[in-house]
Amino acid sequence: MKNILRPALVLFFVLTLLTGVAYPLVVTGAAQLLFPNQAGGSLILQGGKPVGSDLIGQNFSDPKNFWGRPSATGPMPYNASASSGSNLGPLNPALTDAVKSRVEALKAVDPGNTAKVPVDLVTASASGLDPHISPAAARYQVARVAKARGIPADKVQSLVERQTETPLFGFLGEPRVNVLRLNLALQATR
């Protein structure tokens, strides 16, 4: 028994040190060295203080700000520790009711807007944390934001265009707008 137990324990401790200590330290160190922003959470800093992340949406509800996609996380929106979709199918009455109430909320805050509501403003993403909206969703909100802030709509539209990110390598993904970055740029214009 002793001949079997000793090599097994030695192997257990060696593998624990290699895979449980050395490997994570090497990978973490390499990530910090090669990709410091991403390894640090892709934080957005303003005045040296973090105001959010490029990767996690925030709950904006003031008409003066652009609104992001709804969050399916609970009990509070954009809760990164509860990342998940709602798992509601397209025929589920709960999803239909949620979309209708979101459309009504958008129409209530901007009754003069007769444009079709972009789908990403009334449906949550798969993670429930999506920080981006489509350029169409941003354009839908331009008049409301401009009116609430008392600035010309063309100035707000220009900000949307400047904040629109193109697909990776020009063809991977869709054009998108990071809502937090857009609202920070809007706040800086005054």
Phi, psi and omega per residue, in radians:
M1 nan -0.709 -3.126
K2 -1.098 -0.621 3.136
N3 -1.150 -0.467 3.140
I4 -1.578 -0.700 -3.046
L5 -1.180 -0.774 -3.083
R6 -1.080 -0.899 3.108
P7 -1.077 -0.613 3.138
A8 -1.130 -0.773 3.135
L9 -1.171 -0.718 3.113
V10 -1.076 -0.815 3.119
L11 -1.079 -0.719 3.110
F12 -1.020 -0.838 -3.119
F13 -1.213 -0.663 3.119
V14 -1.134 -0.816 3.132
L15 -1.162 -0.609 3.084
T16 -1.101 -0.765 3.116
L17 -1.141 -0.718 -3.126
L18 -1.224 -0.900 -3.027
T19 -1.574 -0.393 -3.107
G20 -1.752 -0.309 -3.115
V21 -2.158 -1.060 -3.033
A22 -1.117 -0.883 -3.097
Y23 -1.058 -0.872 3.101
P24 -1.048 -0.640 3.114
L25 -1.147 -0.740 3.133
V26 -1.137 -0.809 -3.114
V27 -1.141 -0.758 3.117
T28 -1.115 -0.754 3.107
G29 -1.100 -0.746 3.116
A30 -1.119 -0.725 3.121
A31 -1.104 -0.765 3.130
Q32 -1.113 -0.626 -3.118
L33 -1.341 -0.800 -3.050
L34 -1.497 -0.592 -3.078
F35 -2.341 1.145 -3.024
P36 -1.090 -0.663 -3.131
N37 -1.155 -0.836 -3.126
Q38 -1.163 -0.712 -3.141
A39 -1.158 -0.441 3.125
G40 -1.569 0.134 3.086
G41 1.709 0.161 -3.124
S42 0.903 0.810 -3.085
L43 -1.238 2.517 3.027
I44 -1.762 2.125 -3.103
L45 -1.834 2.501 3.036
Q46 -2.409 2.069 -3.080
G47 1.120 0.542 3.136
G48 1.379 -0.003 -3.132
K49 -1.995 2.443 3.119
P50 -1.207 2.324 3.101
V51 -2.010 -0.087 3.134
G52 2.835 -2.950 -3.141
S53 -2.229 2.615 3.038
D54 -1.134 -0.315 -2.971
L55 -1.814 -0.210 -3.072
I56 -2.218 2.210 3.136
G57 -1.188 2.893 3.084
Q58 -2.240 2.739 -3.097
N59 -1.533 1.730 3.062
F60 -1.789 2.220 -3.140
S61 -2.283 -0.115 3.099
D62 -1.269 2.296 3.123
P63 -1.016 -0.316 3.119
K64 -1.317 -0.203 -3.117
N65 -1.982 2.756 2.974
F66 -1.312 2.499 3.137
W67 -1.778 2.517 3.103
G68 -1.621 -2.940 3.081
R69 -1.182 2.600 3.046
P70 -1.092 2.655 3.129
S71 -1.843 2.402 3.121
A72 -1.661 0.051 -3.102
T73 -1.388 2.631 3.120
G74 -2.330 2.843 -0.004
P75 -1.393 -0.145 3.102
M76 -2.134 2.652 -3.131
P77 -1.158 2.591 3.079
Y78 1.019 0.661 3.102
N79 -1.487 1.820 -3.051
A80 -1.100 -0.440 3.133
S81 -1.383 -0.117 3.135
A82 -2.137 0.576 -3.080
S83 -1.061 2.086 3.066
S84 -3.063 2.816 3.040
G85 -1.500 3.111 -3.137
S86 -1.421 -0.327 -3.076
N87 1.058 0.420 3.074
L88 -1.588 2.202 3.136
G89 -1.337 2.926 -3.072
P90 -1.141 -0.334 3.138
L91 -1.748 0.032 -3.118
N92 -1.284 2.206 -3.137
P93 -1.057 -0.516 3.124
A94 -1.141 -0.676 3.096
L95 -1.187 -0.758 3.113
T96 -1.029 -0.783 3.128
D97 -1.133 -0.716 3.138
A98 -1.113 -0.761 3.139
V99 -1.121 -0.760 3.123
K100 -1.061 -0.753 -3.127
S101 -1.185 -0.588 3.096
R102 -1.203 -0.688 3.091
V103 -1.113 -0.753 3.123
E104 -1.084 -0.702 3.128
A105 -1.118 -0.723 3.111
L106 -1.145 -0.720 3.128
K107 -1.184 -0.621 -3.125
A108 -1.164 -0.655 -3.103
V109 -1.417 -0.318 -3.140
D110 -2.472 1.209 -3.026
P111 -1.122 -0.393 -3.135
G112 -1.376 -0.206 -3.095
N113 -1.434 1.955 -3.114
T114 -1.773 0.054 3.139
A115 -1.204 2.745 3.082
K116 -1.195 2.346 -3.123
V117 -1.274 2.170 3.108
P118 -1.087 2.460 -3.030
V119 -1.061 -0.563 -3.100
D120 -1.274 -0.174 3.051
L121 -1.499 -0.178 -3.093
V122 -2.178 0.002 3.092
T123 -2.216 2.488 3.127
A124 -1.413 2.714 3.075
S125 -1.401 3.051 -3.116
A126 -1.089 -0.620 -3.130
S127 -1.528 -0.383 -3.046
G128 1.375 0.115 -3.048
L129 -2.169 0.142 -3.000
D130 -0.973 2.146 3.140
P131 -1.509 -0.066 -3.037
H132 -1.937 2.688 2.940
I133 -2.247 2.886 3.097
S134 -1.303 2.744 3.037
P135 -0.999 -0.578 3.107
A136 -1.125 -0.683 3.117
A137 -1.181 -0.623 3.083
A138 -1.203 -0.771 3.128
R139 -1.085 -0.625 3.127
Y140 -1.016 -0.554 -3.050
Q141 -1.649 -0.115 -3.037
V142 -0.961 -0.877 -3.067
A143 -1.087 -0.748 3.135
R144 -1.083 -0.832 -3.109
V145 -1.131 -0.762 -3.138
A146 -1.076 -0.785 3.137
K147 -1.123 -0.779 -3.117
A148 -1.136 -0.546 -3.132
R149 -1.647 -0.194 -3.141
G150 1.229 0.599 3.100
I151 -2.156 2.768 -3.100
P152 -1.103 2.460 -3.127
A153 -1.088 -0.588 -3.135
D154 -1.183 -0.510 3.075
K155 -1.207 -0.712 3.105
V156 -1.176 -0.738 3.113
Q157 -1.064 -0.688 3.108
S158 -1.089 -0.690 3.075
L159 -1.087 -0.751 3.119
V160 -1.027 -0.794 -3.131
E161 -1.100 -0.716 3.129
R162 -1.196 -0.533 -3.114
Q163 -1.559 -0.065 3.129
T164 -1.287 2.163 3.123
E165 -1.605 2.413 -3.137
T166 -1.508 2.826 3.089
P167 -1.037 2.602 3.120
L168 -1.063 2.280 -3.095
F169 1.026 0.293 3.098
G170 1.464 -0.143 -3.103
F171 -2.496 -0.157 3.137
L172 -1.637 1.972 -3.139
G173 1.632 -2.913 -3.099
E174 -2.104 2.754 2.990
P175 -1.048 2.546 -3.075
R176 -2.653 2.825 3.139
V177 -2.226 2.166 3.068
N178 -1.360 2.051 -3.021
V179 -1.124 -0.742 3.140
L180 -1.095 -0.812 3.139
R181 -1.101 -0.686 3.108
L182 -1.114 -0.780 3.137
N183 -1.168 -0.608 3.074
L184 -1.171 -0.711 3.100
A185 -1.137 -0.662 3.112
L186 -1.133 -0.742 3.133
Q187 -1.118 -0.590 -3.111
A188 -1.299 -0.361 -3.090
T189 -1.370 -0.740 -3.120
R190 0.654 nan nan
